[in-house]
Amino acid sequence: MAFADQYGPWALVTGASAGIGAEFARQIAARGVNVALVARRRERLAALGEEIEARHGVRTLAIAADLSEPDFLAPLTEALGARHVGLLVNNAGSGVTGEFLDHDLDDELRMLALNCRAPLILAHHFGARMRDDRRGGIIMLASIAGIVPTPQFAHYSATKAWNRYLGEGLHEELARDGVDVVSLCPGLTESEFFEHANVDPSGWPSPLRASIMNAEDVAAAGLKGLGGKSQVVPGLSYRMLMRASRLAPGGLSPWLVDRVMRFALPSHSDRG
Ligand SMILES: NC(=O)c1ccc[n+]([C@@H]2O[C@H](COP(=O)([O-])OP(=O)(O)OC[C@H]3O[C@@H](n4cnc5c(N)ncnc54)[C@H](OP(=O)(O)O)[C@@H]3O)[C@@H](O)[C@H]2O)c1
């Protein structure tokens, strides 16, 4: 089935105002599907919508919403109106590095709502119509940090494991109904994420900096995997790293990851 027939007429991309989400929106539009763009910064969404409409001749809709708020769904569906969503990209997410116990619990709960509660609600809401239609797709944004437990990013890593598991479970469950689901597990990717996560790669050794992927390639890998794989890890080096981590007894050691994280995050490493 052609992309637009399987996943159209509308896609809904959360976190479309920056990074990987904006790239998803561009690449989905290039395949002839209209895109509803969701994030908090309305002007960014409107500018991206204009760019996409001019370049690809599809329609866009900007929906300003804070997905960490408890009641985000009703205004979002109201803004969508009768538009029929055949593709959901559960992309919006954030996380802050550092020691778990030094983080404010309310901030962690807001991250949990954004990274897990919102994608759960959206997958449940839009998935129901997809199952009835016997077509559609859902992309869950996980991470390599959702494959390897990541000290100094522990709660974020747990939220990404949650997305990975939900996506991979639904991949099998919804395949029977003609709905494609994939968990996308990027490694380090150029976006605004580092800034929000309190990470500064400028001082990293060049091999580590060279491992940073661009958002365009990450989104492309997710769309390529949709309809086939249950999990996609973009980039050969990250795929090899994840394979090696599975071969290590008990997985890649959190002890080792902790050392790497403390090296990469010198501001967090002063507790010995
Ligand atoms: N970059 C990486 O290295 C990396 C690696 C693995 C996985 N990921 C995952 O990839 C996804 C996209 O991240 P990115 O790298 O593209 O980060 P980004 O550039 O920081 O983009 C995050 C997006 O989420 C939106 N967002 C943040 N808080 C929101 C809220 N409360 N309500 C609604 N939207 C919100 C932001 O828009 P507004 O600020 O306008 O709301 C923005 O559009 C995330 O799920 C992240 O966990 C990223």
The ligand as an ORCA input file, in Angstrom:
! r2SCAN-3c Opt
* xyz 0 1
  N      18.480     14.225     20.773
  C      18.858     13.038     21.228
  O      20.083     12.800     21.453
  C      17.837     11.954     21.468
  C      18.302     10.641     21.612
  C      17.374      9.625     21.821
  C      16.032      9.923     21.897
  N      15.596     11.201     21.777
  C      14.158     11.450     21.868
  O      13.726     12.095     20.701
  C      12.567     12.876     20.977
  C      12.718     14.241     20.336
  O      13.801     14.889     20.936
  P      14.738     15.942     20.194
  O      16.100     15.438     20.262
  O      14.160     16.316     18.889
  O      14.620     17.136     21.257
  P      14.243     18.692     21.097
  O      14.959     19.300     19.940
  O      14.471     19.270     22.456
  O      12.684     18.667     20.768
  C      11.746     18.306     21.759
  C      10.362     18.627     21.251
  O       9.408     18.284     22.279
  C       8.575     19.424     22.517
  N       8.147     19.472     23.908
  C       8.938     19.547     25.004
  N       8.179     19.628     26.117
  C       6.873     19.616     25.697
  C       5.628     19.690     26.365
  N       5.557     19.797     27.695
  N       4.492     19.635     25.631
  C       4.549     19.543     24.280
  N       5.704     19.461     23.592
  C       6.858     19.518     24.300
  C       9.447     20.619     22.166
  O       8.650     21.724     21.761
  P       8.208     22.969     22.673
  O       9.388     23.361     23.501
  O       7.818     23.993     21.645
  O       7.054     22.500     23.467
  C      10.197     20.100     20.947
  O       9.409     20.251     19.798
  C      12.413     12.881     22.493
  O      11.412     11.969     22.879
  C      13.765     12.390     23.005
  O      13.644     11.711     24.224
  C      16.478     12.240     21.543
*
